[in-house]
Amino acid sequence: MSAILLTGILGVVFLLWCWWRPRPRSPPTYPGALPIIGHLHLLIKSRNDKWSLMKRIGDYVVENGGISQLRIGPRTVYVMNDPVDVGVVANTCFEKAYFYKFSQDFLGNGLITADGTSLGLEATDQDMIDNDYAKAVDEIVAILCHRGLNTWLHPSFIYNRTAMKRKEQELTTSIKNMINPIIKKRKVDLQANNNMANDDSSVTGKFKPMLDLLLHLSDEESVLTDDEIREHLDSLVAASYDTTSSQKTMLLVLGSYPDVQERVYKE
């Protein structure tokens, strides 16, 4: 019992230190932060209406110079609305936030955004991508979004014990089983036809499917493994399915601020 008590006391001391430790000068903190948990209680309370909370935070950012911060337990999240500031941060902080790791089982270390068209797939393979693969991607994205919006699922030791994690693993395995044969078949076709980006490479503007370009790097440059090619293809295709919904979301957010919308129109 004494060991458990001591562990509990040390844990509380550590959390208090994380909260009150000296920090460099920082932007204004969004109101409502509590010791230790920060704004976590706001996220839990608004789990069924995240949009209202996001809008209140956005209004606060606008009123306080275009930048603010949230505290999610010991972690700090910065919120900005100025594209110039966002550009500075994006080009300075190259290490991704911890929640990017939520999709690592699915996307590996592939690209995170890109145009998912023109992969160079045959008609039957493209049909599979448009149906079975797309459905699996939709389910994985839904799982990742649910985890991201529910902070109690962020710790891996909790999430890894849920049915949601088991479903994510099943979907990830299913996607790998769809993509890997396509990569192998395309590689064999290119090698058989001796068409690994050779004769056509000198033709200006000649179309080259993305899969062929990746296989060229794998075959002639020894840059990419089959697993890395699959990770990039997963990222390309998954991102393409999210593009439309992301555009609609941005238009909705933009329409919520008529003054900003007018500035965009003038630009």
N, C-alpha and C positions, 0 to 999 in steps of 0.2 A: 504493500500500500504506500509506503514512504517513497519508493522509487517512482510510482505513478504520480504521486503528489509533486515530487521534485521535477519530474518531466513536465507536468502541467504548469508549474511556476516558471520554469525556464522558457517554455513555449510562450507564455503570456509576456514575459520580459522581452523576449525576442520580437514579438509583434509590436509591443510598445516602442521598442527601439526603432523598428522599421518606420513607425509612424512619426516619431518625434526626432529622428536623427537629423543632424544639420544638413541642409540642402542649399545648393546655390540659388541665387535669385531666380524665381520662377513666375510664370504667368498667373493671373488670378484663378483661384479654385472655384469651381461651380458650387453654389450653396448646397448645404445638406449633407456634407461629409461627416461621418462619425469616426471616432477613434477606432483604429484597427481595421474595420471593414470598409471605411471610406464611403463611396457611393453605391456599394453593393446592394444595400437595402432598397435603393431607388430602382435598380434594375429588376430586383425580385418583385417589387410592388407593381411595376409596369410591364410584367412579362406578357400580359394580354393586350397591351397598348403601347408598344415600343415607339410608335410614331410620335405620339404626344410628347414623350420624354425627349426624343431626338429634336423635336421642334423647339421645346423650351430651352434645351442646351444650345441649339443654333441661335435663338434669340439672344441668349446671354452672351454668346461669343461675339455677335454683331455689336452689342452694347458695350463690350469691354475690349475694344481694340482689335478684334479679329482673331484672338487666340485665348484659349482657356485650358484648364486641365481637370481631369477626373481621376479619382483614386479608387482603384478596384483592389481592395486589400492592400498588399505591399507594392502593387504595380501602379504606375502613372500613365494615363492615356491623355495625349494632347489633341485638342480639337481646334482646327483652323479653318478659316473661310477665304483667305487670301491666296490665290493661285501662286503668287510670287513666293510667299512663305512656304507653301507646300512644296514648291520646286526646290527651295533651299534645303529643306529637311530631307526630301527624297534623294537629293544628290550628296547628302552628307552622311546620313544614317543608313548604311548598306545592310546592316544586320536586321533581318526580319523579326517582327514581333512574335512572341511565343505562340499565338493562336494560328500562325501560318502553318505550324507543325501539325495542326488537326488534319490537314489534307495530305500529309506526307506519304501515308500508306497508299493513297490513291494516285497522286501525281508525282511522287518521288521528288527528284530535284529538277523537274522540267520547268519550262517557261510558265508564267502565271497568266499572261494575257497575250493573245495573238489572233489572227484571222484563221479560223479553222477550216477554210475551204481549200480546194485544189490540192488534196493529199495524194492524188494519183492512184485511187482505188478503182478496182473493177466494179461493174454494175452490181453484181451480187454482194460484194463486200460493202459497197456504199449503202445498199439497202439494209444490211445488217447494222451499219453505223447509224443510219437514220431511224431505226426501230429499236432493236434490242439494246444496242449500246446507249442510245439516247435515253431510253427508259432507265437503265442502270445509273447513268450519270445524273439524271434528275433525282433519283432516290438518294444517291450519295450526297449531292448538293443539299438536299433537304435535311439529311442527317447532320451535315457539317454546320448548316445554318442553325439548326435546333441546338446543337452543342454550343455554338458561339454565343447564342442569345440567352443561354441558361448557364450562368456562371458556376453553379455547383457541379456542372459536368466538365469544367475546364481541367481540374486535376486528373491526370491520366490514371492514377490508382483507383479513382472512382469510376471514370468513364469506361475503362477497360473491363469492368465487371458487369456492364449493362448489356441488355439484349440489343441495344442500338449498336454497340461496338461489334457484336457478333454479326449483325446484319451488314454493317459496313465492310467487314472482312469478307463475307460471302460475295458482296457486290464487287469488291476489288478483285477477288479471285476470278469472278465471272468475266470482268472486263479484260483482265490479262489473258484469259483463255480465248477471248475474241480477237484481240489485237496481235498477239504473238504469231499465230498462224499466218495472218496477213503479211506481217513483216518477212517471215521466212519465205512465203510464196513469192512475194515481190522480189526478194533478193535472188531467188533461183531464176526467176524470169529474166531479170536484168543480166545476170551472169551468162545465162544461156544465149541471150541475144547480143552479148558483148556491147551493152548499151548503157554502161555505167557512166553517163554524162561525158561521153568522149567526142564523137563527131559533131554533135549539136552544140557543143559548148562554145564554139566560135561564132555561132549565128546570133546576131544582135536581136534581143527581144524574144528569143525562143523560149516558149513556155516550158518550165520544168516543175513537175509535181513536187510537193514538199517531201513526200516519202522518198522519192528518188534522190533528192539533194541530201537528205540525212543518210541514206544508204551509201551515197558517194563518199561522204565523210568517213563512214565506217569502213568501207572497202579499200579506198585508195589512200586515205589520210590516217587511218587507224585512230580516229578521234573519238568515235562513239561506239559503245557496245550496243547489242540488241536491246538490253534493258533500258539503256539511256534513250535510245530511239523511241521505245514505247512510252517512256515517261514524257518525252516532248510531244508525241502524238496525242497522248491523253490530255495534256495541257492545252494543246491547240484545239482539239475537238471540244473538250469540256468548256473552254472559254467561249467558243463560238455559240454554244447553246445558251450561254448566260448573257450574251450581248444585248439582245432585244429587251429582256427584263431590266437590265441595268440602265439602258437608255430611257425606258419608261419611268424608272425610279428617279433618274436625274431630271427628267422633264417635270415630274410631279413636284420634286423639291424646288426646282426653279420657278414653277408656277405659284408656289406658296409665298414667294417674295417678289411682288410685282416690280419693285424698284430695281432689284437685281436683274430680273427678266428684261426690263427696259434697257439697262446698261449692256446686257449681252446682245440685244437686238441692235443697239447703236454700233457696237463693235463689229 
